[in-house]
Structures are given as C-alpha cells and as structure tokens.
Amino acid sequence: MSIRRLPEQLVNRIAAGEVVERPASALKELVENAIDAGATRIAVRLASGGIDLVEVTDDGCGMTTEDMALALERHATSKLPDDAIEAVTTLGFRGEALPSIASVARLTLESRVRGNEGWRRVVDNGEVVEEGPAALPPGTRVRVESLFARVPARRKFLRTPRSEYAAAMDVMRRLAMARPDIGFSVEHDGRRALSVQPGETGPERVAGLTDRALAENSVGVDHEREGHRLGGVASLPTFNRGVADHQYLFVNGRPVKDRLLTGAVRGAYAEMLARDRHAVVALFLDVPTEAVDVNVHPAKTEVRFRDPQLVRGLIVGGLRRALDAAGHRSVQRPAPSALAAWQQEPMDAPQPGSAAPELGLMDRPAVSSVQDRRPTFMTPPPQARAEPAYQPPPEHTDFPLGVARGQVAKTYIVAEAQDGLVIVDQHAAHERLVLERMRAAMSGSGVRSQALLLPEVVELDETACDRLEARLEELAEFGLELERFGPRAMLVRATPAMLGQGDVTGLVTDLADELAAYDEALSLKERLDHVAATMACHGSVRAGRILSVAEMNALLREMEATPHSGQCNHGRPTWVKLGMADVEKLFGRK
C-alpha cells in the first residue's frame, strides 16, 4: 500500500473533528476570535441550539479582503507575530478554527476595517461559492449554518437542540466571566437569553451569570505566591451544588477545564463539603506565560503547568485563607417552603348556642383545646426548661449569634439575637468545633491520647484492617493508637482525649471506610483532614442530648470565635436565622 498526501479538504475535515465537536465548540472559537480582535461588544444569535445557525457579530478591528482569504486557510493566523508559541497571549493562535468550521458547514464571513468598505466571503463545506461587497458596521460578522449537514456520521452524534443550547450557554458564561470589560448578548430562536453590559466588576459579572445569591454568600479570593496570582470569588461551603458545573476556572483569561485545578478546589473544601456536593467558584489564575503550556489540545481547554505543585498549593492555600476569614458565616436564606410552614392555625368559630372559650389558661386542664384539635402539635412535649438565673442573663445585642433561650427536640438551640431568632443544630455545630480544635492541635504539639482501661478489639474485614495498618503512624498523630490483632481485627489501645467516651467500634469502622474512599493523589495533609473530620463526628455532642443554658451559650460563644463554624464537616449549615421582619410577618404585624 502506497503513501499518499491527503487532499486539503479532507485534512480540514479531520482537523474539524478535533476543533469542532459540536455547535458550542464553533461558538467558542468564533467568540474568542472576536475577543482577540479587540471587540467591546459581542452579539450572538443561535437557532436550534446552534445546530441550524451560529452567528457572532463584533465591533473589533475587522479584516481586509486579503486577510479574509488568508483566515480561511489552515495555520494562517495574525496572533503569532513570531515563532515564540510559548509566549502567546491571545486566546487563539493555531489558525485552524475558521477553515475547520468552513469544511463542515456553510460559513459566511463578513468584515470591515474602519475607513474601508466591507467584504463578504461564503464557503460551503470547503468550497468558496460567493464573495463580494457587504454592508455592515466596522467589525466582523460570522454565520455558521447547517453544521455537519453533509457529514451525517458527525451529525447523528449531535444531541437535542436543548442540550446543544445548554452547552453553548456554558461556553458564553465562561467567556463573559473572563472579560467583564466586554458586553455580551445571546439570542436563541428569537428570544434574548443573556445580556451583560461592559464595565462590570468581576464579582458582579460572576454573580449575574451564575446565581444572584452568590454575591452575599461568597468570599473574595486574592492570593499571590512566587509570581503566580489567584483572584476571584468562592462560595461559602453551605452554598453548594449537587454537580460541579458551577466551577469556572481561568488561566491568564482563558477558560479551562483542568483536572489539576478542579482537584485543588476539591482539596480546599475537603473537610467542609460532603462528597456529593460541590462549591460554586470562579477563580482567575494569572501566571507567567513561560510557566504554562496552552498548546496541549486543539480545543485549548487544557493546560499544562511547569510547576503543578506550586499551582495546587496556591489554589488550596488561597481558598483556605479566604474561607478562614469568613469566620462563622453561613448561608442565611430560609427556604420559602420552610417559612410557609410557619402558619397561624385558624381558631375554630364557636357553634351557635355553644359557650365561648374561657381565657384563664392557668385554670385549664393540661390538654388545651388546640392540642385536642391538633394532637401532633404537642407530641413530643417540649424538652427545654426554665432555670433559676443566679445572675442577670447577658444582653443579646452583645453577641452575633445571640443568647440561648431554650432547646427544641433535644437537637436545636434557639437563641435570641438583636435582629432575629437564631436556630443552631447542636450536633453539626459541635462537630465543626471539635474538628477545628483537632486541626489546631495537629498544627501545634499534636492531639493528646487517652489510654483505654481495657484495650478494645474491633473486628473488620481483612482489607479494611490492611488499610488501617498502613496508616498507623498517621492515626497515632491524632491520638488514636491501633495495632493489628490477627487477620481480621484491630486492637484499640488509646483514643483522642478530646473525643471523650465514645463509640470506639463505630469510630474505627468509619475510619476504615474513609480510608477506602481516599484519592491516592491527595496530599498527606488532605488525608489527615479527612481523618480528623471522621473523628470529630464521633466526638461531637449528639442530637438527643439535653443541654443546660450555660452549655448552649458556651457553644454559641465558641462558634463565634471559630473559623468555618457556619457549616458542619459535610457542608450543611450549622445555624440559620429567622429575621425579626419574618417573625412579624408570621403574626401579621407587617
């Protein structure tokens, strides 16, 4: 079999398989070209999710007739003035996008340089079919119609218009976040789907493109190390999502999807979120051009760092510092359904001829008329009780989380703050406090252990015992002293003193499960955080335990002084606040 040179049109179609995977891919390339052209406003029109039409119009520098012809040739670009590809600062540089798109669709390219006449060039699946003068404002307009119409093998792999539209909008959100100085608009099937104005700040643009509530439930990130700088916004751990599609990462202004970066974000939130929950972040990483390789894949969504450990440490350290500064903050937005449950029960109107109810409640039987009508209201009976005040209670205005007034269902502490009622989940809050104490001890002299009077044997399967045996030294740093006791058992000689008297078997079993779920890429510090979180859960005040008022207030005061106390180790809020305005609405006062 002889070797032959492939025809240019076939080469372009092969390249299109890497660059143009779906309408969103073509949209990304065209919008990046518009950004590189210096546009201040970019308008996008889509039809059927981009399958039938992708149109991008910009007010950039435009192209001359000669440049338009060159732009449709492979590996022709204006973005590499010399051969130093490692110093590229533009989003595009490979010169593949336009010819690749034109080889699998009908592409109409119109452009006009300021002071010149406009020109139009139409390429239908690789063949120039029309060109001539065009009337348009300075800038460029590109229309891509009937993508893959003549490549049925590729067309059938496209998803529904709704799915393709979702992918296109994800591309637009990422590009719009990267450049808040540019205005973007998107119209889909005649309906305005996105519109952002130029000149917004980064956090404003991010919140507007994701969730308006992010603005008040996030922290700013600003961290620098060895010439690498990290900025952006990161959600409080209690403001999370079930999928990771709200994590936006940028390197030198380029939207990327990089495993190193997403892994670093996961590591930073490691002991603050459950495994099935994900933070909402928009992180902008600025690094020297020679420290990153953007020429890894034709789609340019992957990058390779010269010093990946430095970048990972920068992200984890920057996020941790920002979240530490958040203190005891937590998401404070009671769900409408929860507020709707607080409804006044209508009093039954007396039947004609019946006696009016008496008002002397102290003389009534133990079971009230309300309880008669709604027996579930008083089951179980309240567990909190009044205590003699040996000294005047503190003023609620002195403390952010207020002063404890009682306990509900042996689980929730009710406190009065200056601006509302605070409800605290005692187990979740104390779990976080124990974890932070343990982390502080680990950074100091280590966690003290408490020897068991009688060592306890915990039976596990052999692989679980192997995992624990491999981590004996690490676990000993936390005050948990184990040793192998046959093929299917571990002997527990000491437990962390700060955990008190707990369920030793449950603790060791949970730790074995936690070690089984470890990602081997996690650093030692991150693995230790997982261990500490599991131990803290076992050492915390359990739901169902009656607390004294003094214990409740002590818990509230420690929460106010402890970072991350606004969320438990799994990312759920430890406290919520019902504002006085909401309370007054419940009683019709407002």
C-alpha positions as CSV (number, residue, x, y, z in Angstrom):
1,M,0.0,0.0,0.0
2,S,1.5,3.3,-1.1
3,I,1.5,6.5,1.0
4,R,-0.4,9.4,-0.5
5,R,-0.8,13.1,0.5
6,L,-4.4,13.8,1.7
7,P,-6.4,16.4,-0.1
8,E,-6.7,19.8,1.6
9,Q,-10.5,19.4,2.1
10,L,-10.1,16.1,3.8
11,V,-7.3,17.5,6.0
12,N,-9.7,20.3,7.1
13,R,-12.4,17.8,8.0
14,I,-10.0,15.7,10.1
15,A,-9.0,18.9,11.9
16,A,-12.6,19.8,12.4
17,G,-13.1,16.6,14.3
18,E,-10.7,17.9,16.9
19,V,-11.7,21.6,16.9
20,V,-15.4,21.5,16.1
21,E,-17.0,18.8,18.2
22,R,-20.5,20.5,18.4
23,P,-22.1,23.9,17.9
24,A,-20.7,25.1,21.2
25,S,-17.2,24.4,20.0
26,A,-17.6,26.5,16.9
27,L,-19.2,29.2,19.0
28,K,-16.2,29.2,21.4
29,E,-13.7,29.6,18.6
30,L,-15.7,32.5,17.0
31,V,-16.2,34.4,20.2
32,E,-12.5,34.0,21.1
33,N,-11.6,35.4,17.7
34,A,-13.9,38.4,18.4
35,I,-12.2,39.0,21.8
36,D,-8.8,38.8,20.2
37,A,-9.9,41.4,17.7
38,G,-10.4,43.9,20.4
39,A,-14.2,43.9,20.5
40,T,-16.1,45.8,23.2
41,R,-19.5,44.3,22.3
42,I,-20.2,40.8,21.0
43,A,-23.7,39.7,19.9
44,V,-24.5,36.0,19.4
45,R,-27.5,34.5,17.6
46,L,-28.4,30.8,17.8
47,A,-31.1,28.7,16.1
48,S,-31.9,25.2,17.3
49,G,-29.1,25.3,19.9
50,G,-26.6,26.3,17.2
51,I,-27.3,23.2,15.0
52,D,-29.0,25.3,12.3
53,L,-27.3,28.7,13.0
54,V,-24.4,30.2,15.0
55,E,-23.9,33.9,14.3
56,V,-21.3,36.1,16.0
57,T,-21.1,39.8,15.4
58,D,-18.4,42.0,17.0
59,D,-17.2,45.6,16.8
60,G,-13.5,44.7,16.7
61,C,-10.7,45.7,14.3
62,G,-12.1,43.9,11.3
63,M,-10.2,42.3,8.4
64,T,-9.2,43.4,4.9
65,T,-10.1,41.4,1.8
66,E,-6.7,39.8,1.7
67,D,-6.8,38.9,5.4
68,M,-10.2,37.3,5.0
69,A,-8.8,35.0,2.3
70,L,-5.9,34.0,4.4
71,A,-8.1,33.5,7.5
72,L,-9.8,30.6,5.7
73,E,-6.5,28.8,5.1
74,R,-5.2,26.4,7.6
75,H,-2.5,27.6,10.0
76,A,-2.8,31.2,9.0
77,T,-3.1,33.5,11.9
78,S,-2.4,37.1,13.0
79,K,-1.8,36.1,16.6
80,L,1.7,34.8,16.4
81,P,3.9,37.7,15.2
82,D,7.0,35.4,15.7
83,D,7.7,31.8,16.4
84,A,7.6,32.1,20.2
85,I,4.5,30.0,20.7
86,E,5.3,29.7,24.5
87,A,4.8,33.5,24.8
88,V,1.3,33.6,23.2
89,T,-1.1,36.0,25.0
90,T,-4.2,35.6,22.7
91,L,-7.0,33.1,23.1
92,G,-6.5,31.7,19.6
93,F,-3.2,31.1,17.8
94,R,-3.4,27.8,15.9
95,G,-5.1,29.2,12.8
96,E,-7.4,26.1,12.5
97,A,-10.8,27.2,13.6
98,L,-12.3,29.1,10.6
99,P,-11.1,26.6,7.9
100,S,-12.2,23.7,10.0
101,I,-15.7,25.1,10.6
102,A,-16.0,26.1,6.9
103,S,-15.2,22.5,5.8
104,V,-18.2,21.0,7.7
105,A,-20.8,23.8,7.4
106,R,-21.9,26.8,5.3
107,L,-19.8,29.7,6.6
108,T,-20.4,33.4,5.7
109,L,-17.6,35.7,6.7
110,E,-18.3,39.5,6.5
111,S,-15.8,42.1,7.8
112,R,-15.0,45.7,7.5
113,V,-12.0,47.7,8.7
114,R,-12.7,51.2,9.8
115,G,-12.4,53.6,6.9
116,N,-12.7,50.9,4.3
117,E,-15.6,49.1,2.5
118,G,-16.9,45.8,3.8
119,W,-16.4,42.5,2.1
120,R,-18.2,39.2,2.1
121,R,-17.0,35.6,1.5
122,V,-19.1,32.5,1.6
123,V,-17.6,29.0,1.9
124,D,-19.9,26.0,1.6
125,N,-18.4,22.8,3.1
126,G,-14.9,23.8,1.9
127,E,-15.7,25.4,-1.4
128,V,-15.9,29.2,-2.0
129,V,-19.3,29.8,-3.6
130,E,-19.7,33.5,-3.3
131,E,-17.8,36.8,-2.5
132,G,-18.3,40.4,-2.9
133,P,-19.0,43.8,-1.2
134,A,-21.0,43.8,2.1
135,A,-22.7,46.5,4.1
136,L,-22.0,46.3,7.8
137,P,-20.6,48.5,10.6
138,P,-16.9,48.3,11.4
139,G,-16.1,44.8,12.8
140,T,-16.8,41.2,11.8
141,R,-19.9,39.0,11.4
142,V,-19.6,35.2,11.0
143,R,-22.5,33.0,10.2
144,V,-22.3,29.2,10.5
145,E,-25.3,27.4,9.1
146,S,-26.3,23.7,8.8
147,L,-23.3,22.3,10.8
148,F,-22.4,18.8,9.7
149,A,-25.3,18.7,7.2
150,R,-23.1,16.9,4.7
151,V,-21.3,14.8,7.3
152,P,-24.1,12.6,8.5
153,A,-21.7,10.4,10.6
154,R,-21.0,13.5,12.7
155,R,-24.5,15.0,12.5
156,K,-26.1,12.0,14.2
157,F,-23.8,12.3,17.2
158,L,-25.2,15.8,18.0
159,R,-27.7,15.9,20.9
160,T,-31.0,17.5,21.1
161,P,-31.3,21.3,20.4
162,R,-31.9,21.8,24.1
163,S,-28.7,20.0,25.1
164,E,-26.7,21.8,22.5
165,Y,-28.1,25.1,23.6
166,A,-27.1,24.3,27.2
167,A,-23.5,23.6,26.1
168,A,-23.4,26.9,24.1
169,M,-24.7,28.9,27.1
170,D,-22.0,27.3,29.3
171,V,-19.4,28.5,26.8
172,M,-20.8,32.0,26.8
173,R,-20.9,32.3,30.6
174,R,-17.3,31.3,30.9
175,L,-16.1,33.7,28.2
176,A,-18.3,36.5,29.7
177,M,-16.8,35.9,33.1
178,A,-13.3,36.1,31.8
179,R,-13.9,39.5,30.2
180,P,-16.1,41.8,32.3
181,D,-14.9,44.7,30.2
182,I,-16.8,43.4,27.2
183,G,-20.5,43.4,26.7
184,F,-22.1,40.1,25.6
185,S,-25.6,39.2,24.4
186,V,-27.1,35.9,23.3
187,E,-30.4,35.5,21.3
188,H,-31.7,31.9,20.9
189,D,-34.6,31.3,18.5
190,G,-35.6,34.9,18.7
191,R,-35.5,35.1,22.5
192,R,-32.9,37.1,24.5
193,A,-31.1,34.5,26.6
194,L,-28.2,36.5,28.0
195,S,-27.2,40.2,28.3
196,V,-24.4,41.6,30.3
197,Q,-23.0,45.2,30.0
198,P,-19.3,46.1,29.7
199,G,-17.6,47.7,32.7
200,E,-18.9,45.4,35.5
201,T,-16.6,44.2,38.2
202,G,-15.6,40.6,38.3
203,P,-17.8,39.6,41.3
204,E,-20.8,41.4,39.8
205,R,-20.3,39.6,36.5
206,V,-19.9,36.2,38.1
207,A,-23.0,36.6,40.3
208,G,-25.1,37.8,37.4
209,L,-24.1,34.8,35.3
210,T,-24.5,32.2,38.0
211,D,-26.8,33.0,40.9
212,R,-27.5,36.4,42.3
213,A,-27.5,34.9,45.8
214,L,-23.8,34.2,45.3
215,A,-22.9,37.8,45.9
216,E,-23.9,37.7,49.6
217,N,-22.9,34.0,50.2
218,S,-19.3,34.1,48.9
219,V,-15.9,35.4,49.8
220,G,-13.3,37.2,47.7
221,V,-10.1,35.4,46.8
222,D,-6.8,37.3,46.4
223,H,-3.6,35.3,46.9
224,E,-0.1,35.5,45.4
225,R,2.9,33.3,45.5
226,E,6.1,33.3,43.5
227,G,4.8,35.4,40.7
228,H,1.5,33.4,40.4
229,R,-1.7,35.3,41.4
230,L,-5.1,33.9,42.2
231,G,-8.3,36.0,42.3
232,G,-12.0,35.5,42.1
233,V,-14.9,34.5,44.3
234,A,-15.7,31.3,46.2
235,S,-18.9,30.3,47.8
236,L,-19.3,29.6,51.4
237,P,-19.3,25.8,51.9
238,T,-23.0,26.0,52.8
239,F,-23.8,27.5,49.4
240,N,-23.1,24.4,47.2
241,R,-24.5,22.4,44.3
242,G,-25.1,18.8,43.6
243,V,-23.0,18.9,40.4
244,A,-19.7,20.6,39.6
245,D,-20.9,22.6,36.6
246,H,-20.7,25.8,38.6
247,Q,-17.0,25.8,38.9
248,Y,-15.4,28.3,36.5
249,L,-11.6,28.3,36.2
250,F,-9.5,30.6,34.1
251,V,-5.8,30.7,33.4
252,N,-4.5,34.0,32.0
253,G,-8.0,34.9,31.0
254,R,-8.5,31.6,29.2
255,P,-11.5,29.4,30.3
256,V,-10.1,25.9,31.0
257,K,-11.3,22.6,32.3
258,D,-8.2,21.2,34.1
259,R,-8.1,18.2,36.4
260,L,-5.3,19.7,38.5
261,L,-7.4,22.9,39.2
262,T,-10.6,21.1,39.9
263,G,-8.7,18.7,42.2
264,A,-7.2,21.6,44.1
265,V,-10.7,23.2,44.6
266,R,-12.0,19.9,45.9
267,G,-9.0,19.7,48.2
268,A,-9.6,23.2,49.6
269,Y,-13.2,22.3,50.5
270,A,-12.2,18.8,51.6
271,E,-13.5,18.7,55.2
272,M,-16.2,21.3,54.6
273,L,-18.4,19.5,52.0
274,A,-20.0,16.1,51.6
275,R,-18.5,14.1,48.6
276,D,-21.7,14.6,46.6
277,R,-21.7,18.4,47.0
278,H,-19.6,20.9,45.1
279,A,-18.6,24.5,45.7
280,V,-19.5,27.4,43.4
281,V,-16.3,29.2,42.4
282,A,-14.9,31.5,39.7
283,L,-11.1,31.5,40.0
284,F,-8.8,33.6,37.8
285,L,-5.2,32.3,37.8
286,D,-2.5,34.7,36.3
287,V,0.8,33.0,35.7
288,P,3.9,34.0,33.7
289,T,3.4,32.8,30.1
290,E,6.5,30.7,30.2
291,A,5.1,28.8,33.2
292,V,2.1,27.4,31.4
293,D,1.7,25.5,28.1
294,V,-1.6,26.2,26.4
295,N,-0.8,24.2,23.2
296,V,-1.8,20.9,24.7
297,H,-5.0,20.2,22.8
298,P,-6.6,21.9,19.6
299,A,-9.6,23.0,21.7
300,K,-7.3,24.8,24.0
301,T,-9.3,24.0,27.1
302,E,-6.5,22.0,28.7
303,V,-3.3,23.5,30.0
304,R,0.0,22.1,31.5
305,F,1.9,23.9,34.2
306,R,5.6,23.9,34.7
307,D,5.2,23.7,38.4
308,P,1.9,21.9,39.1
309,Q,2.5,21.6,42.9
310,L,3.0,25.4,43.2
311,V,-0.3,26.0,41.4
312,R,-2.1,23.4,43.5
313,G,-0.7,24.9,46.7
314,L,-1.6,28.4,45.6
315,I,-5.3,27.4,45.0
316,V,-5.7,25.4,48.2
317,G,-3.9,28.0,50.3
318,G,-5.8,30.9,48.7
319,L,-9.2,29.3,49.1
320,R,-8.5,28.2,52.7
321,R,-7.3,31.7,53.7
322,A,-10.4,33.3,52.2
323,L,-12.7,30.8,53.9
324,D,-11.0,31.2,57.2
325,A,-11.7,34.9,57.0
326,A,-15.4,34.1,56.7
327,G,-15.4,33.1,60.4
328,H,-18.8,31.7,61.4
329,R,-20.7,32.9,58.3
330,S,-23.3,30.6,56.9
331,V,-25.9,30.8,54.1
332,Q,-28.8,32.6,55.6
333,R,-31.8,32.2,53.3
334,P,-34.6,30.2,54.8
335,A,-36.4,28.2,52.1
336,P,-39.8,29.7,51.2
337,S,-41.3,26.3,51.8
338,A,-39.9,26.3,55.4
339,L,-41.2,29.8,56.1
340,A,-44.6,28.8,54.6
341,A,-44.8,26.1,57.2
342,W,-44.9,28.7,59.9
343,Q,-48.6,29.5,59.5
344,Q,-51.1,30.7,62.1
345,E,-53.7,28.0,62.9
346,P,-57.2,29.4,62.4
347,M,-59.3,29.2,65.6
348,D,-62.5,27.2,65.2
349,A,-65.5,29.5,65.3
350,P,-67.9,28.6,68.2
351,Q,-71.0,26.8,67.0
352,P,-74.3,28.6,67.6
353,G,-75.5,28.1,71.2
354,S,-72.1,26.9,72.4
355,A,-70.3,28.6,75.3
356,A,-67.4,30.9,74.5
357,P,-64.0,29.6,75.4
358,E,-62.6,30.8,78.7
359,L,-59.4,32.8,78.7
360,G,-58.0,31.7,82.0
361,L,-55.3,29.3,80.6
362,M,-53.7,28.6,84.0
363,D,-57.1,27.1,85.2
364,R,-57.4,24.9,82.1
365,P,-56.7,21.2,82.1
366,A,-53.2,20.1,81.0
367,V,-54.5,19.3,77.4
368,S,-55.6,22.5,75.7
369,S,-58.3,22.9,73.1
370,V,-55.7,23.5,70.4
371,Q,-54.0,20.2,71.4
372,D,-57.4,18.5,71.2
373,R,-57.8,19.6,67.6
374,R,-54.2,19.0,66.5
375,P,-52.6,16.3,68.8
376,T,-49.5,16.2,66.7
377,F,-48.7,19.7,67.7
378,M,-47.6,18.7,71.2
379,T,-46.0,15.3,70.5
380,P,-43.4,15.0,71.8
381,P,-43.7,17.6,74.6
382,P,-41.1,20.4,74.7
383,Q,-37.8,19.3,76.3
384,A,-36.4,22.7,77.3
385,R,-37.0,24.0,80.8
386,A,-36.6,27.2,82.7
387,E,-33.6,27.5,85.1
388,P,-33.1,29.9,88.0
389,A,-30.9,32.9,87.0
390,Y,-28.2,33.4,89.5
391,Q,-27.0,36.4,87.6
392,P,-28.7,38.6,85.1
393,P,-28.6,37.0,81.6
394,P,-26.4,38.7,79.1
395,E,-27.8,41.1,76.6
396,H,-28.5,39.5,73.2
397,T,-27.1,42.6,71.5
398,D,-23.6,41.7,72.6
399,F,-23.2,38.6,70.5
400,P,-23.7,37.9,66.8
401,L,-25.4,34.6,67.4
402,G,-27.4,35.9,70.3
403,V,-28.2,34.4,73.7
404,A,-29.6,30.9,74.2
405,R,-33.3,30.9,75.3
406,G,-34.0,27.2,75.1
407,Q,-33.7,23.8,73.3
408,V,-36.1,22.2,70.9
409,A,-36.4,18.4,70.4
410,K,-33.1,17.9,72.2
411,T,-31.4,18.9,68.9
412,Y,-31.8,22.6,68.2
413,I,-30.7,25.5,70.3
414,V,-32.9,28.6,70.0
415,A,-31.2,31.9,70.6
416,E,-32.3,35.5,70.5
417,A,-30.1,37.9,68.6
418,Q,-30.6,41.6,68.1
419,D,-32.1,41.2,64.6
420,G,-33.9,37.8,64.9
421,L,-34.1,34.3,66.1
422,V,-31.1,32.0,65.6
423,I,-31.6,28.2,65.4
424,V,-28.5,26.1,65.9
425,D,-28.1,22.4,65.1
426,Q,-26.1,21.4,68.2
427,H,-24.6,18.2,66.7
428,A,-23.5,19.8,63.4
429,A,-22.1,22.9,65.2
430,H,-20.1,20.9,67.8
431,E,-18.8,18.6,65.1
432,R,-17.2,21.5,63.4
433,L,-15.8,22.9,66.7
434,V,-14.2,19.6,67.5
435,L,-12.6,19.4,64.0
436,E,-11.2,22.9,64.3
437,R,-9.8,22.0,67.8
438,M,-8.2,18.9,66.3
439,R,-6.7,20.8,63.4
440,A,-5.3,23.4,65.8
441,A,-3.8,20.7,67.9
442,M,-2.2,19.0,64.9
443,S,-0.5,22.2,63.9
444,G,0.9,22.5,67.4
445,S,2.0,19.8,69.8
446,G,-0.4,17.1,68.4
447,V,-3.6,15.6,69.7
448,R,-3.3,14.1,73.2
449,S,-4.5,10.5,73.6
450,Q,-6.4,8.8,76.4
451,A,-5.4,5.2,77.1
452,L,-8.3,2.8,77.4
453,L,-8.5,0.9,80.7
454,L,-9.1,-2.3,78.7
455,P,-8.0,-2.3,75.1
456,E,-10.9,-2.9,72.8
457,V,-10.9,-5.4,69.8
458,V,-12.7,-4.2,66.7
459,E,-13.5,-6.9,64.1
460,L,-13.3,-5.8,60.4
461,D,-12.7,-7.5,57.1
462,E,-9.1,-8.1,56.1
463,T,-8.8,-5.4,53.5
464,A,-10.1,-2.8,56.0
465,C,-7.5,-3.9,58.5
466,D,-4.8,-3.6,55.9
467,R,-5.8,0.0,55.2
468,L,-5.7,0.9,58.9
469,E,-2.4,-0.9,59.4
470,A,-0.9,1.2,56.6
471,R,-1.9,4.4,58.3
472,L,-1.0,3.5,61.9
473,E,1.5,6.4,62.2
474,E,-0.8,9.0,60.8
475,L,-3.7,7.9,63.1
476,A,-1.4,8.0,66.1
477,E,-0.8,11.7,65.4
478,F,-4.5,12.1,66.1
479,G,-4.2,10.2,69.4
480,L,-5.7,7.0,68.0
481,E,-3.4,4.1,68.9
482,L,-4.1,0.9,67.0
483,E,-2.3,-2.3,66.3
484,R,-3.1,-5.3,64.2
485,F,-4.8,-8.2,66.1
486,G,-4.9,-11.1,63.8
487,P,-6.0,-11.0,60.1
488,R,-9.5,-9.6,60.7
489,A,-9.3,-7.4,63.8
490,M,-7.7,-4.3,65.2
491,L,-6.8,-3.6,68.8
492,V,-7.6,-0.1,70.1
493,R,-5.3,1.0,72.9
494,A,-6.0,4.7,73.1
495,T,-8.4,7.3,71.6
496,P,-8.1,11.0,71.2
497,A,-8.7,12.6,74.6
498,M,-10.8,15.4,73.2
499,L,-13.4,12.9,71.9
500,G,-14.3,11.7,75.4
501,Q,-16.1,8.4,75.9
502,G,-17.4,7.5,72.5
503,D,-18.3,4.5,70.3
504,V,-14.8,3.1,69.6
505,T,-16.1,0.4,67.3
506,G,-18.1,2.9,65.2
507,L,-15.1,5.3,65.0
508,V,-12.6,2.7,63.8
509,T,-15.2,1.2,61.3
510,D,-15.9,4.7,59.8
511,L,-12.2,5.5,59.6
512,A,-11.6,2.2,57.6
513,D,-14.4,3.3,55.2
514,E,-13.0,6.8,54.9
515,L,-9.5,5.4,54.0
516,A,-11.1,3.2,51.3
517,A,-12.5,6.3,49.6
518,Y,-9.3,8.2,49.5
519,D,-8.0,9.5,46.3
520,E,-4.3,8.5,46.1
521,A,-3.5,11.9,44.6
522,L,-4.5,13.6,47.8
523,S,-1.6,15.0,49.9
524,L,-0.9,13.8,53.4
525,K,-2.4,17.0,54.8
526,E,-5.6,16.5,53.0
527,R,-5.9,12.8,54.0
528,L,-5.4,13.9,57.7
529,D,-8.2,16.4,57.3
530,H,-10.5,13.5,56.3
531,V,-9.4,11.5,59.3
532,A,-10.0,14.5,61.6
533,A,-13.5,15.1,60.2
534,T,-14.5,11.5,60.8
535,M,-13.1,11.6,64.4
536,A,-14.8,14.9,65.0
537,C,-18.2,13.5,64.1
538,H,-17.8,10.8,66.7
539,G,-16.6,13.3,69.4
540,S,-19.4,15.8,69.0
541,V,-22.5,16.5,71.1
542,R,-25.2,14.2,69.7
543,A,-28.7,15.2,68.8
544,G,-30.9,14.0,71.6
545,R,-28.8,15.2,74.4
546,I,-30.3,17.8,76.8
547,L,-28.0,20.8,77.3
548,S,-28.1,23.4,80.1
549,V,-28.4,27.0,79.2
550,A,-24.8,27.6,80.2
551,E,-23.7,24.8,77.8
552,M,-25.8,26.3,75.0
553,N,-24.2,29.7,75.5
554,A,-20.8,28.3,75.7
555,L,-21.4,26.6,72.3
556,L,-22.6,29.8,70.7
557,R,-19.6,31.8,72.0
558,E,-17.1,29.2,70.7
559,M,-18.9,29.2,67.3
560,E,-18.4,33.0,67.0
561,A,-14.7,32.6,67.6
562,T,-14.1,29.6,65.4
563,P,-13.5,29.7,61.6
564,H,-15.8,27.7,59.4
565,S,-18.3,27.2,62.2
566,G,-21.1,28.3,59.9
567,Q,-21.1,24.8,58.3
568,C,-20.6,21.3,59.5
569,N,-18.0,19.0,58.2
570,H,-20.3,17.9,55.3
571,G,-21.1,21.4,54.1
572,R,-24.6,21.8,55.7
573,P,-25.3,25.0,57.7
574,T,-24.9,24.8,61.5
575,W,-27.2,27.7,62.1
576,V,-30.0,29.7,60.4
577,K,-31.6,33.0,61.3
578,L,-35.2,34.0,61.1
579,G,-35.2,37.8,60.9
580,M,-37.5,39.8,63.1
581,A,-39.2,41.1,59.9
582,D,-40.1,37.5,59.0
583,V,-41.3,36.8,62.5
584,E,-43.5,39.9,62.4
585,K,-44.9,38.8,59.1
586,L,-45.9,35.4,60.6
587,F,-48.1,37.3,63.1
588,G,-49.5,39.8,60.6
589,R,-47.6,42.8,62.1
590,K,-46.1,43.7,58.7
